[in-house]
Amino acid sequence: MAIIKPFRGLRPPREIVKDLACLPYDVMSTEEAFKMALGKECSLLHITRAEIDLPKGTDIHSDEVYKKSVSNFALWQKNGWLKQDDEPTYYIYAQTMSGRTQYGIVGCAAVDDYLNGKIKKHELTRPDKEQDRMVHIRTNNANIEPVFLTYPPVRELDDIVKRIVKNEEPEYDFLSEDGFGHHFWLVQNPVTTALIQKIFEEKVPYTYVADGHHRTAAAALVGKEKREKNPGHTGDEEYNFFLAVHFPADQLRIIDYNRTIKDLNGLSNKEFLTKLEMGFRIRKKGTKIVRPRRLHNLSMYLNGIWYSLTARRGTYDDSDPIGILDVTILTNQVLSPILDIQDLRRSKRIDFVGGIRGLEELKKRVDSDEMKVAFALYPVSMKQLITIADSGNIMPPKTTWFEPKLRSGLVIHLLE
């Protein structure tokens, strides 16, 4: 069963939390991080994207960046911008987007649960990205940014969260610049803390990585590394655990993750459309944006025109957890055989656009001639994600996009 441990969080004072909290390190460029931190002296971006405090053009993976992160982290604590709680606790972190709120339990997941498969994943990770976050965790000796996990809903946990939210004032309650609400409570009753831990241990057999596969892998690998270097290892050390927010699966919603392509592999528009007809029924829709309406229905934007593409029977396998996915259909019917894009992780001819940017972003990229064609996909469901993780399969790259993103800096976990 899942181990979710309370911990002594390192947190900002209430009056600066809005300026200190920031988006995850990996959803922005250096230039975007610099702009986000402007006018916010205490922004956590000075720690998670420390290159913004160094000369322009500094290699983001250089020793100078990691050293600056460490020195800033120490300074933030010295300044009182981050203070550690006296007692181990859980926290409730709620996010509101478009009138809908999801409630997560913040606690430390176990390194052993990740290593033995009790924390299940649905994406492959890249060693270079793992290494970057490992260095960041190792040098700061802390999980500064949380990972986003989910679990099959448990009524008893839902009831505890509802009771706390209803009866207690939040420690933090603010709107971020993107208009999303962030609400944060401390679980201060030791009886409730013990009950939460007991319920996870007895009723949650597995948890699932929703977002943050590289951060999860890096946190677990640093914990493993530390135990191997400690001859007095007992298993109770803080490095055996890492910071995570756990949301019940029935509260989460995955949004679309779309594709843009730089060229048609030497084909004319007419030739490309002809080849597409082998795998799809094509309907020309005009200049108004078209959104996919159901599974196996895709939208395409080409040469100023939107098309509706419906996959023909035989191009997908609804009994296969990977074969049923529309990203698989697009890859097998279009990207690989027609456009000759064989490696989605490394090809420079394809780009991935999170649905939070809207389908207008696809149109913009094609109209600007940056891209030649764009495809909009129907979102994957949470049921599909869990089925794939349970079956031991791996989703194709860039299949799921969760929104809103967790804000970093609401609470930090120290490894010592």
Backbone torsions as a table, in degrees:
resi	resn	phi	psi	omega
1	MET	NA	160.4	-173.1
2	ALA	-72.9	139.0	174.3
3	ILE	-102.1	118.2	176.1
4	ILE	-126.0	112.2	-166.4
5	LYS	-107.8	137.3	171.1
6	PRO	-69.3	158.7	-177.0
7	PHE	-153.8	164.3	177.1
8	ARG	-87.4	97.4	-175.6
9	GLY	-73.1	147.0	172.5
10	LEU	-99.6	118.7	-168.7
11	ARG	-137.2	158.2	176.1
12	PRO	-82.7	154.0	170.5
13	PRO	-61.4	153.3	-174.8
14	ARG	-57.2	-38.2	-171.9
15	GLU	-71.3	-15.4	-179.3
16	ILE	-116.2	1.7	-171.3
17	VAL	-60.9	-36.6	-177.6
18	LYS	-64.6	-38.0	178.8
19	ASP	-78.4	-30.9	-177.9
20	LEU	-78.7	-41.0	-176.5
21	ALA	-65.6	145.7	-176.6
22	CYS	-148.8	169.1	175.1
23	LEU	-69.3	161.6	177.1
24	PRO	-59.3	151.8	-175.7
25	TYR	-57.9	-28.9	-167.5
26	ASP	-98.1	12.6	178.7
27	VAL	-110.4	16.0	-177.3
28	MET	-148.3	158.2	172.2
29	SER	-87.7	171.3	176.5
30	THR	-59.2	-42.4	-179.1
31	GLU	-63.3	-41.9	178.7
32	GLU	-65.6	-40.4	178.7
33	ALA	-62.7	-41.1	178.9
34	PHE	-59.6	-45.3	-179.5
35	LYS	-67.1	-38.8	-179.9
36	MET	-64.6	-30.7	-176.7
37	ALA	-88.7	-9.6	-178.9
38	LEU	-58.1	130.3	179.2
39	GLY	77.4	3.3	179.9
40	LYS	-122.0	85.1	-175.1
41	GLU	-56.6	-33.9	-174.9
42	CYS	-97.8	8.6	-178.2
43	SER	-54.4	137.2	178.3
44	LEU	-65.9	-15.3	177.7
45	LEU	-59.9	-24.7	176.0
46	HIS	-67.1	-14.5	177.8
47	ILE	-106.0	-44.5	-177.4
48	THR	-81.0	-25.5	176.3
49	ARG	-131.8	60.8	-170.6
50	ALA	-64.6	-12.7	177.9
51	GLU	-62.5	-18.7	-179.8
52	ILE	-68.0	-15.1	178.0
53	ASP	-98.2	5.5	-178.0
54	LEU	-117.4	167.1	-178.0
55	PRO	-54.7	143.1	179.7
56	LYS	-56.2	136.0	-179.9
57	GLY	94.2	-3.7	177.4
58	THR	-60.8	133.4	178.1
59	ASP	-60.7	123.1	-175.2
60	ILE	-66.7	-14.9	178.4
61	HIS	-104.5	14.5	-178.2
62	SER	-79.0	159.3	178.0
63	ASP	-59.1	-33.4	-178.4
64	GLU	-60.8	-38.3	-179.1
65	VAL	-67.6	-45.3	-179.7
66	TYR	-65.4	-38.9	178.6
67	LYS	-64.5	-39.8	178.9
68	LYS	-65.6	-38.2	177.1
69	SER	-59.4	-46.0	-179.4
70	VAL	-63.3	-44.8	-178.4
71	SER	-66.8	-38.2	177.2
72	ASN	-66.6	-40.5	179.3
73	PHE	-59.6	-43.5	178.0
74	ALA	-65.1	-40.5	-179.8
75	LEU	-65.2	-40.5	179.3
76	TRP	-59.4	-38.7	178.7
77	GLN	-72.3	-39.9	178.5
78	LYS	-62.5	-38.7	-179.1
79	ASN	-75.2	-9.4	-177.4
80	GLY	81.7	13.1	177.8
81	TRP	-78.1	-16.5	173.9
82	LEU	-135.6	123.9	-179.2
83	LYS	-130.1	142.5	-177.0
84	GLN	-89.3	136.4	175.7
85	ASP	-67.3	152.9	-175.4
86	ASP	-76.1	-32.8	-173.6
87	GLU	-125.2	149.3	174.5
88	PRO	-62.5	136.4	-179.3
89	THR	-152.1	168.1	165.7
90	TYR	-98.9	166.1	176.7
91	TYR	-134.0	150.4	173.5
92	ILE	-105.8	125.6	179.0
93	TYR	-120.7	114.2	179.6
94	ALA	-111.2	144.9	178.5
95	GLN	-127.2	137.5	179.4
96	THR	-118.9	127.2	178.6
97	MET	-141.0	126.8	178.0
98	SER	52.6	40.2	176.7
99	GLY	80.3	1.8	-178.8
100	ARG	-114.0	132.4	-177.7
101	THR	-117.4	136.5	175.1
102	GLN	-119.9	142.0	-171.3
103	TYR	-117.8	121.1	-179.6
104	GLY	-115.4	152.7	175.6
105	ILE	-101.8	121.4	179.7
106	VAL	-90.8	120.8	176.9
107	GLY	-158.6	171.1	-178.7
108	CYS	-89.9	124.2	173.2
109	ALA	-81.0	159.3	-175.2
110	ALA	-92.9	134.4	174.2
111	VAL	-55.5	-42.5	-179.6
112	ASP	-61.3	-36.3	179.0
113	ASP	-63.1	-35.5	177.4
114	TYR	-71.9	-43.5	-176.3
115	LEU	-68.5	-31.2	-178.0
116	ASN	-99.2	6.8	172.6
117	GLY	89.0	6.8	175.2
118	LYS	-74.6	-23.0	168.0
119	ILE	-99.4	110.6	-172.1
120	LYS	-95.5	146.2	-179.3
121	LYS	-121.1	160.9	179.9
122	HIS	-128.1	4.7	178.5
123	GLU	-130.5	152.2	170.6
124	LEU	-79.5	153.6	175.6
125	THR	-112.9	157.1	178.5
126	ARG	-100.8	131.0	-177.3
127	PRO	-56.1	-36.2	-177.8
128	ASP	-66.6	-38.3	178.3
129	LYS	-72.5	-37.2	174.8
130	GLU	-59.5	-46.1	-176.4
131	GLN	-62.0	-41.5	179.2
132	ASP	-58.1	-48.5	-178.8
133	ARG	-71.7	-30.7	175.9
134	MET	-62.3	-43.6	178.4
135	VAL	-62.5	-42.1	-179.2
136	HIS	-63.2	-43.8	178.9
137	ILE	-68.0	-44.6	-176.4
138	ARG	-63.7	-45.7	-175.2
139	THR	-72.1	-34.9	178.2
140	ASN	-86.5	-13.1	-179.1
141	ASN	55.2	43.0	-177.2
142	ALA	-161.5	151.7	166.1
143	ASN	-90.3	97.3	-175.0
144	ILE	-81.2	-29.7	179.0
145	GLU	-117.9	137.3	-178.9
146	PRO	-78.2	159.8	168.9
147	VAL	-102.2	161.2	-171.6
148	PHE	-110.1	105.5	179.9
149	LEU	-112.0	158.8	176.0
150	THR	-133.2	162.0	-178.7
151	TYR	-148.8	155.1	175.4
152	PRO	-60.2	132.6	-173.3
153	PRO	-59.4	143.5	178.3
154	VAL	-127.5	120.8	-174.0
155	ARG	-57.2	-40.8	-178.2
156	GLU	-61.5	-38.6	177.4
157	LEU	-69.1	-41.5	176.2
158	ASP	-56.8	-43.0	-177.8
159	ASP	-65.6	-40.2	178.4
160	ILE	-62.4	-46.5	-179.2
161	VAL	-62.3	-44.9	179.7
162	LYS	-59.6	-41.1	-178.3
163	ARG	-64.9	-43.8	-179.9
164	ILE	-64.5	-46.1	-177.5
165	VAL	-63.6	-37.5	-178.0
166	LYS	-73.5	-36.9	-168.7
167	ASN	-103.0	-11.7	-175.0
168	GLU	-123.9	147.7	176.6
169	GLU	-76.6	139.4	178.4
170	PRO	-69.2	146.7	174.3
171	GLU	-69.4	-41.4	176.3
172	TYR	-125.8	145.6	177.4
173	ASP	-159.7	103.2	-175.0
174	PHE	-152.1	161.2	172.5
175	LEU	-100.9	129.3	174.2
176	SER	-80.2	170.9	-173.8
177	GLU	-63.8	-18.9	177.7
178	ASP	-86.6	2.6	177.0
179	GLY	89.2	1.8	179.7
180	PHE	-85.7	144.1	178.4
181	GLY	-90.8	140.8	178.5
182	HIS	-128.5	125.8	-173.4
183	HIS	-132.9	137.8	-168.1
184	PHE	-144.9	124.7	179.2
185	TRP	-120.1	150.6	170.4
186	LEU	-96.0	137.2	173.8
187	VAL	-91.7	97.8	-168.8
188	GLN	-101.0	-6.6	178.1
189	ASN	-87.5	117.7	-177.5
190	PRO	-62.2	-28.2	177.1
191	VAL	-67.3	-42.3	178.1
192	THR	-65.8	-40.5	177.9
193	THR	-59.0	-47.0	179.5
194	ALA	-64.4	-35.9	-179.7
195	LEU	-68.6	-41.2	177.9
196	ILE	-59.4	-46.8	-179.3
197	GLN	-62.1	-41.0	-179.0
198	LYS	-65.7	-41.7	-179.5
199	ILE	-64.6	-43.3	177.4
200	PHE	-60.1	-43.4	-177.4
201	GLU	-67.4	-28.4	-175.0
202	GLU	-100.1	-25.2	-170.1
203	LYS	-125.4	-1.1	178.9
204	VAL	-120.5	95.6	-176.9
205	PRO	-70.3	-34.4	-177.8
206	TYR	-140.0	152.0	165.6
207	THR	-119.8	166.4	-172.4
208	TYR	-132.4	137.5	174.3
209	VAL	-72.9	116.9	175.2
210	ALA	-89.2	-51.2	-178.3
211	ASP	-144.2	140.6	179.1
212	GLY	99.8	41.6	-179.7
213	HIS	-60.2	-40.0	-178.4
214	HIS	-70.0	-40.7	177.3
215	ARG	-64.5	-37.7	179.2
216	THR	-65.1	-49.2	-179.9
217	ALA	-61.3	-43.4	-178.8
218	ALA	-63.5	-43.9	-179.7
219	ALA	-62.1	-42.9	-179.9
220	ALA	-67.2	-39.8	-178.1
221	LEU	-69.8	-35.8	175.5
222	VAL	-66.1	-41.3	176.4
223	GLY	-59.9	-43.6	178.1
224	LYS	-62.8	-41.6	179.2
225	GLU	-62.1	-43.1	-178.1
226	LYS	-67.1	-39.5	-179.6
227	ARG	-66.8	-35.2	-179.8
228	GLU	-69.1	-23.3	179.9
229	LYS	-93.9	-3.1	-176.3
230	ASN	-108.7	103.6	-179.0
231	PRO	-65.9	-20.2	179.3
232	GLY	-99.1	20.5	-176.3
233	HIS	-56.0	133.4	-179.9
234	THR	-115.7	-22.7	-175.9
235	GLY	102.2	-12.5	-179.5
236	ASP	-95.7	-7.2	-177.5
237	GLU	-62.8	150.7	-177.3
238	GLU	-62.0	-27.1	-179.4
239	TYR	-69.0	-8.1	175.4
240	ASN	-79.8	1.0	-175.2
241	PHE	-138.2	156.8	179.6
242	PHE	-141.7	155.1	-171.7
243	LEU	-70.9	128.4	180.0
244	ALA	-149.8	148.6	171.0
245	VAL	-108.1	125.9	-174.0
246	HIS	-108.6	115.2	179.2
247	PHE	-109.3	138.6	172.2
248	PRO	-64.9	139.0	-172.0
249	ALA	-61.8	-29.5	-176.0
250	ASP	-76.2	-4.9	176.7
251	GLN	-98.7	-7.7	-173.3
252	LEU	-97.5	153.3	177.3
253	ARG	-137.3	127.4	176.6
254	ILE	-91.0	135.1	175.9
255	ILE	-105.7	170.0	-172.6
256	ASP	-65.5	153.2	176.5
257	TYR	-132.4	110.6	-166.0
258	ASN	-106.2	171.9	-173.9
259	ARG	-127.2	141.3	169.5
260	THR	-125.2	144.7	-174.7
261	ILE	-124.3	138.4	-174.3
262	LYS	-75.5	-28.1	-175.4
263	ASP	-153.7	170.9	-179.2
264	LEU	-104.1	23.2	176.4
265	ASN	59.3	38.8	176.9
266	GLY	85.8	-1.1	-178.2
267	LEU	-88.4	150.4	169.2
268	SER	-77.7	165.9	177.8
269	ASN	-56.5	-43.3	-178.5
270	LYS	-65.0	-43.6	179.0
271	GLU	-63.4	-40.2	-179.8
272	PHE	-63.6	-46.1	179.2
273	LEU	-62.2	-38.2	178.3
274	THR	-61.5	-44.4	179.6
275	LYS	-66.6	-34.1	179.5
276	LEU	-63.2	-29.8	-176.9
277	GLU	-64.3	-17.5	176.6
278	MET	-64.7	-33.6	-176.0
279	GLY	-111.3	-10.3	-173.1
280	PHE	-139.8	149.4	163.9
281	ARG	-87.6	123.1	-171.2
282	ILE	-108.7	131.3	174.2
283	ARG	-124.5	122.5	177.5
284	LYS	-77.0	125.5	-171.9
285	LYS	-109.7	-20.0	179.4
286	GLY	108.6	-158.7	-172.1
287	THR	-90.3	-12.9	179.5
288	LYS	-78.2	136.8	-176.8
289	ILE	-56.6	134.6	-179.5
290	VAL	-116.5	127.2	179.7
291	ARG	-106.8	137.7	176.1
292	PRO	-55.9	138.8	-174.3
293	ARG	-100.7	-19.3	-175.6
294	ARG	-163.0	172.5	176.4
295	LEU	-58.4	140.1	179.7
296	HIS	73.1	11.4	172.0
297	ASN	-116.3	122.1	-178.1
298	LEU	-116.0	158.1	171.4
299	SER	-113.1	146.4	179.3
300	MET	-133.8	139.4	176.0
301	TYR	-118.6	120.0	-175.4
302	LEU	-144.7	124.9	173.3
303	ASN	54.5	42.0	175.7
304	GLY	82.2	3.2	-176.7
305	ILE	-123.1	139.6	173.4
306	TRP	-95.1	141.5	178.6
307	TYR	-127.7	148.7	170.6
308	SER	-103.3	125.4	-179.2
309	LEU	-115.0	122.2	176.3
310	THR	-112.7	121.5	-175.9
311	ALA	-63.7	134.5	178.4
312	ARG	-75.2	148.5	176.2
313	ARG	-58.4	140.2	-177.2
314	GLY	98.9	-13.7	177.5
315	THR	-92.6	-2.4	179.9
316	TYR	-146.2	162.7	-178.5
317	ASP	-129.1	102.1	-176.6
318	ASP	-69.7	-9.3	177.7
319	SER	-92.7	-5.9	-179.1
320	ASP	-106.6	121.8	-176.1
321	PRO	-60.6	-25.0	176.2
322	ILE	-93.5	-39.6	-178.2
323	GLY	-64.7	-22.4	-179.5
324	ILE	-78.0	-18.6	-173.0
325	LEU	-71.8	140.0	178.5
326	ASP	-67.9	-27.8	175.1
327	VAL	-65.4	-33.2	176.8
328	THR	-68.5	-43.8	178.3
329	ILE	-59.7	-46.6	-179.3
330	LEU	-61.2	-42.9	179.8
331	THR	-65.4	-47.4	-174.6
332	ASN	-73.6	-28.9	-176.3
333	GLN	-99.3	-22.8	-172.7
334	VAL	-127.3	-61.7	-170.7
335	LEU	-61.4	-46.1	-177.1
336	SER	-78.7	-56.8	-173.1
337	PRO	-76.7	-32.6	-175.0
338	ILE	-96.5	-46.3	-175.2
339	LEU	-95.8	-5.6	177.1
340	ASP	57.0	41.6	171.1
341	ILE	-100.8	103.9	-170.6
342	GLN	-98.6	-23.5	-177.6
343	ASP	-126.9	96.6	-175.7
344	LEU	-64.8	-26.3	-177.3
345	ARG	-76.8	-25.3	-173.0
346	ARG	-120.5	-15.0	-177.5
347	SER	-63.9	136.0	177.5
348	LYS	-89.4	-0.9	-177.4
349	ARG	-91.9	-5.4	-178.5
350	ILE	-125.8	144.2	174.5
351	ASP	-133.1	154.5	-175.3
352	PHE	-115.9	132.9	-174.0
353	VAL	-123.2	115.2	178.7
354	GLY	-63.5	141.6	-176.1
355	GLY	-62.3	-17.4	178.4
356	ILE	-61.7	-23.3	179.6
357	ARG	-80.2	-11.2	178.4
358	GLY	81.4	160.0	179.4
359	LEU	-72.1	-15.8	174.2
360	GLU	-60.4	-31.1	178.6
361	GLU	-65.5	-37.2	177.3
362	LEU	-63.4	-46.7	179.4
363	LYS	-59.8	-44.1	-179.4
364	LYS	-59.4	-43.3	-176.5
365	ARG	-69.9	-34.6	177.8
366	VAL	-75.8	-43.7	-179.0
367	ASP	-63.0	-28.6	-179.7
368	SER	-81.3	-2.9	-176.5
369	ASP	70.5	7.9	172.0
370	GLU	-65.5	-37.4	-179.4
371	MET	-128.1	158.4	-178.0
372	LYS	-97.1	-38.9	-176.7
373	VAL	-146.2	150.6	179.4
374	ALA	-131.8	147.1	177.9
375	PHE	-125.7	130.3	174.4
376	ALA	-105.4	135.4	-173.1
377	LEU	-116.6	150.1	174.6
378	TYR	-72.3	136.9	-174.5
379	PRO	-64.4	147.2	171.2
380	VAL	-71.2	148.5	178.4
381	SER	-94.0	159.8	175.4
382	MET	-62.1	-35.4	178.3
383	LYS	-61.5	-41.9	178.5
384	GLN	-64.2	-43.5	-179.8
385	LEU	-58.6	-48.1	-177.9
386	ILE	-66.9	-39.2	177.8
387	THR	-60.8	-42.8	179.8
388	ILE	-65.4	-45.7	179.3
389	ALA	-63.2	-41.8	-179.8
390	ASP	-64.8	-32.5	-178.3
391	SER	-83.7	-3.0	179.9
392	GLY	80.2	9.6	178.9
393	ASN	-84.9	166.6	179.3
394	ILE	-122.6	131.3	177.5
395	MET	-69.9	153.4	170.7
396	PRO	-59.6	159.6	-178.6
397	PRO	-57.9	145.7	172.2
398	LYS	54.2	56.7	-179.0
399	THR	-100.5	-35.8	-175.0
400	THR	-116.8	142.7	173.6
401	TRP	-133.3	118.0	178.0
402	PHE	-99.8	139.5	178.6
403	GLU	-146.2	140.2	1.4
404	PRO	-75.7	157.5	175.9
405	LYS	-75.6	149.3	174.8
406	LEU	-64.8	136.6	172.4
407	ARG	-80.8	130.3	175.0
408	SER	-84.0	146.0	174.8
409	GLY	104.7	-9.8	176.7
410	LEU	-66.8	-35.0	175.2
411	VAL	-158.3	144.1	-177.5
412	ILE	-125.7	147.7	179.6
413	HIS	-112.1	120.9	177.7
414	LEU	-85.0	140.0	-176.8
415	LEU	-87.3	-4.3	176.1
416	GLU	-124.0	NA	NA
